[in-house]
């Protein structure tokens, strides 16, 4: 059924602490003017101090959630986040190939903030071969980019030239466009690189010094999907999402949620 409401489906894991995953996606999509619906791939017991447990959702039930949403809702864009294993990746890929949403934003959740790899090698390969060809935009951070490019352990210069070159290498892996995120870099500015249709564009923002950055990657990719669902072109959606997440990070310390790495303030606009 066609709708005037800009609906975005998030396919990702749940964060019981509310800072990342499905919960962050719902907040980011809502705060940027969209309507969020979900298909949950895993349940986690976690808080600002870390992850205490993970309970995967069966691929059959993940597919049932996705089909249920598409059978009734006019989904304009899909954001894909945490996918734990090969079976889950293949399930989501088959569902997206069947329903053929207009926009797919793939946030490859692969590396923990500690640097530990969250996906086994076979799952990384499945993501690359099954999902990348379906993605309109791939949004890796610097560590995830190294995993996709099989360049783990190599030193990152993190200057504009190196980031552009890395984004161009990622662009050859199969997604229609790539946004390489520079949030894990250094310097006074956080620079993201968008490569699309053979050209590149830099998006810069101030680097905010705060420990409360939990869920920034989830929120950025969800905001991009939300803006794309509202009809924005890719470049404008990325620009607006970058501004949104920068302001959400800047306001994060005012939340005072938990004793560890807290979330960004998704609804900072309501408190201005």
C-alpha positions as CSV (number, residue, x, y, z in Angstrom):
1,X,0.0,0.0,0.0
2,X,1.4,3.4,-1.0
3,X,1.9,5.9,1.8
4,X,3.0,9.5,2.2
5,X,4.9,8.5,5.3
6,X,8.6,8.1,4.8
7,X,9.1,4.6,6.2
8,X,12.5,3.1,6.9
9,X,13.0,-0.5,7.9
10,X,16.0,-1.3,10.2
11,X,17.3,-4.9,10.1
12,X,19.7,-5.1,13.0
13,X,20.4,-6.4,16.5
14,X,18.7,-5.1,19.7
15,X,20.7,-3.1,22.4
16,X,19.0,-3.5,25.8
17,X,20.9,-0.4,27.0
18,X,19.2,1.7,24.3
19,X,22.3,3.3,22.9
20,X,23.0,1.4,19.7
21,X,21.4,-1.2,17.3
22,X,17.7,-1.2,16.7
23,X,17.0,1.2,19.6
24,X,19.4,3.8,18.2
25,X,18.0,3.3,14.7
26,X,14.5,3.9,15.8
27,X,15.6,7.1,17.6
28,X,17.6,8.4,14.7
29,X,14.9,7.7,12.1
30,X,12.3,9.3,14.2
31,X,14.4,12.3,15.1
32,X,15.1,13.0,11.4
33,X,11.5,13.0,10.4
34,X,10.8,9.4,9.4
35,X,8.8,6.4,10.6
36,X,10.8,3.4,11.8
37,X,10.0,-0.3,11.6
38,X,12.2,-3.2,12.5
39,X,13.4,-6.7,11.9
40,X,15.5,-7.9,14.9
41,X,18.5,-10.2,14.1
42,X,19.7,-10.7,17.6
43,X,19.0,-9.9,21.2
44,X,21.8,-8.5,23.4
45,X,22.1,-8.0,27.1
46,X,24.3,-4.9,27.2
47,X,24.7,-1.5,28.9
48,X,27.2,1.3,28.7
49,X,29.9,-0.9,30.2
50,X,29.8,-3.6,27.6
51,X,27.9,-6.7,26.2
52,X,27.0,-9.4,28.7
53,X,25.1,-11.7,26.4
54,X,23.9,-12.3,22.9
55,X,20.9,-14.5,21.8
56,X,20.6,-14.8,18.0
57,X,17.2,-14.8,16.3
58,X,16.6,-17.7,13.9
59,X,17.0,-16.9,10.2
60,X,13.4,-18.2,9.6
61,X,12.0,-15.7,12.1
62,X,14.1,-12.9,10.7
63,X,12.7,-13.6,7.3
64,X,9.2,-13.7,8.7
65,X,9.7,-10.2,10.3
66,X,11.0,-8.7,7.0
67,X,8.1,-10.3,5.0
68,X,5.5,-9.1,7.5
69,X,6.8,-5.5,7.3
70,X,6.9,-5.5,3.5
71,X,3.5,-7.1,3.1
72,X,1.8,-4.2,4.8
73,X,4.1,-1.2,5.0
74,X,5.3,1.0,2.1
75,X,9.0,0.8,2.9
76,X,11.0,3.5,1.2
77,X,14.5,2.6,2.5
78,X,16.2,-0.2,4.4
79,X,19.1,0.1,6.8
80,X,21.0,-3.1,7.5
81,X,23.2,-3.4,10.7
82,X,24.3,-6.3,12.9
83,X,24.2,-9.7,11.2
84,X,25.9,-12.3,13.2
85,X,26.6,-15.3,10.9
86,X,26.5,-16.7,7.4
87,X,23.0,-18.0,7.7
88,X,21.7,-14.6,8.9
89,X,23.5,-12.8,6.1
90,X,22.2,-15.1,3.4
91,X,18.6,-14.9,4.9
92,X,18.7,-11.1,4.8
93,X,20.2,-11.0,1.3
94,X,17.5,-13.3,-0.1
95,X,14.8,-11.2,1.5
96,X,16.1,-8.0,0.1
97,X,16.6,-9.5,-3.4
98,X,12.9,-10.7,-3.2
99,X,11.4,-7.4,-2.0
100,X,13.7,-5.1,-3.9
101,X,13.5,-2.0,-1.8
102,X,14.4,1.3,-3.5
103,X,17.3,2.1,-1.1
104,X,19.5,-0.2,1.0
105,X,22.1,1.3,3.4
106,X,24.5,-1.3,4.7
107,X,26.4,-0.6,7.9
108,X,28.8,-3.5,8.2
109,X,29.0,-4.1,12.0
110,X,32.2,-6.1,12.1
111,X,34.7,-4.7,14.6
112,X,34.1,-3.9,18.3
113,X,35.4,-0.7,19.8
114,X,38.2,-2.9,21.3
115,X,39.3,-3.8,17.9
116,X,38.1,-7.4,18.1
117,X,36.5,-8.9,15.0
118,X,32.8,-9.6,15.5
119,X,32.3,-11.7,12.3
120,X,34.2,-14.8,11.4
121,X,36.1,-14.8,8.1
122,X,33.4,-16.8,6.3
123,X,30.7,-14.4,7.4
124,X,32.7,-11.4,6.1
125,X,33.0,-13.2,2.8
126,X,29.2,-13.9,2.8
127,X,28.5,-10.3,3.5
128,X,30.8,-9.2,0.7
129,X,29.4,-11.5,-1.9
130,X,25.7,-11.7,-0.9
131,X,24.9,-8.2,0.5
132,X,27.3,-5.7,-1.1
133,X,25.8,-6.1,-4.6
134,X,22.4,-5.2,-3.1
135,X,23.7,-2.1,-1.2
136,X,23.1,1.4,-2.5
137,X,25.4,2.7,0.1
138,X,28.1,1.0,2.3
139,X,29.1,2.8,5.5
140,X,32.2,1.3,7.1
141,X,34.4,2.9,9.7
142,X,38.1,2.8,9.2
143,X,38.5,-0.6,11.0
144,X,35.7,-2.2,9.1
145,X,37.1,-0.9,5.9
146,X,40.4,-2.7,6.6
147,X,38.5,-6.0,7.2
148,X,36.6,-5.7,3.9
149,X,39.8,-4.9,2.1
150,X,41.8,-7.6,3.9
151,X,44.2,-4.9,5.1
152,X,44.1,-5.5,8.9
153,X,47.2,-4.5,10.7
154,X,48.3,-1.9,8.2
155,X,49.0,1.6,9.5
156,X,46.4,4.2,8.6
157,X,47.7,7.7,7.8
158,X,44.1,9.0,8.0
159,X,44.8,12.0,5.8
160,X,42.5,13.0,3.0
161,X,44.5,11.3,0.3
162,X,44.6,8.0,2.1
163,X,40.9,8.0,3.0
164,X,39.9,8.9,-0.6
165,X,42.1,6.0,-1.9
166,X,40.7,3.6,0.7
167,X,37.1,4.6,-0.2
168,X,37.9,4.1,-3.9
169,X,39.2,0.6,-3.2
170,X,36.0,-0.1,-1.2
171,X,33.9,1.2,-4.1
172,X,35.2,-1.7,-6.3
173,X,33.8,-4.3,-4.0
174,X,30.2,-4.1,-5.3
175,X,28.1,-1.5,-3.5
176,X,26.8,1.3,-5.6
177,X,28.4,3.9,-3.3
178,X,30.6,4.0,-0.3
179,X,30.8,6.4,2.7
180,X,34.0,5.8,4.6
181,X,33.6,7.2,8.1
182,X,36.5,9.0,9.8
183,X,35.1,9.1,13.3
184,X,37.8,6.7,14.6
185,X,40.5,8.9,13.1
186,X,42.4,11.8,14.8
187,X,42.6,15.5,14.3
188,X,40.3,18.5,15.1
189,X,38.0,17.5,12.3
190,X,36.1,14.3,11.6
191,X,36.1,13.7,7.8
192,X,33.9,11.2,5.9
193,X,34.5,10.4,2.3
194,X,31.7,9.6,-0.1
195,X,32.5,7.8,-3.4
196,X,29.7,7.6,-5.9
197,X,29.6,7.3,-9.7
198,X,33.4,7.6,-9.9
199,X,33.6,10.8,-8.0
200,X,34.4,11.6,-4.4
201,X,33.2,14.2,-1.9
202,X,34.4,15.1,1.6
203,X,32.1,15.8,4.5
204,X,33.8,17.5,7.4
205,X,32.6,18.2,11.0
206,X,34.2,19.1,14.3
207,X,35.6,16.2,16.3
208,X,33.8,16.3,19.7
209,X,35.8,15.0,22.7
210,X,33.5,12.8,24.7
211,X,33.3,9.2,25.8
212,X,29.6,9.2,25.0
213,X,29.7,8.0,21.4
214,X,27.9,4.7,21.7
215,X,25.7,4.1,18.6
216,X,27.1,6.8,16.4
217,X,27.6,4.4,13.4
218,X,24.2,2.9,13.7
219,X,22.6,6.4,14.0
220,X,24.5,7.9,11.1
221,X,23.5,5.1,8.7
222,X,19.9,5.2,9.9
223,X,19.7,8.9,9.5
224,X,21.0,8.6,5.9
225,X,18.4,5.9,5.2
226,X,15.7,8.1,6.8
227,X,16.6,11.1,4.6
228,X,16.8,8.9,1.5
229,X,13.3,7.6,2.4
230,X,12.1,11.3,2.4
231,X,13.3,11.7,-1.2
232,X,16.7,13.4,-0.7
233,X,19.5,12.6,-3.1
234,X,22.4,10.6,-1.7
235,X,24.8,13.6,-1.3
236,X,22.2,15.7,0.5
237,X,21.1,12.8,2.7
238,X,24.7,12.2,3.8
239,X,25.3,15.9,4.4
240,X,22.2,16.2,6.6
241,X,22.9,13.0,8.4
242,X,26.4,14.2,9.1
243,X,25.1,17.4,10.6
244,X,22.6,15.5,12.7
245,X,25.0,13.0,14.2
246,X,27.6,15.8,14.9
247,X,25.0,17.7,16.9
248,X,23.8,14.5,18.7
249,X,27.4,13.8,19.7
250,X,28.0,17.4,20.8
251,X,25.0,17.1,23.1
252,X,25.8,13.6,24.4
253,X,27.4,14.6,27.7
254,X,24.2,16.3,28.9
255,X,22.4,12.9,29.0
256,X,24.5,11.3,31.7
257,X,23.3,7.8,30.9
258,X,25.2,4.9,32.6
259,X,28.7,4.7,34.0
260,X,30.5,3.8,30.8
261,X,30.5,4.9,27.2
262,X,27.0,6.5,27.0
263,X,24.8,7.1,24.0
264,X,24.6,10.2,21.8
265,X,21.6,12.5,22.4
266,X,19.3,11.6,19.5
267,X,16.6,14.0,20.5
268,X,18.8,17.0,21.3
269,X,16.5,19.1,19.2
270,X,13.6,18.6,21.6
271,X,15.7,20.1,24.5
272,X,16.9,23.3,22.7
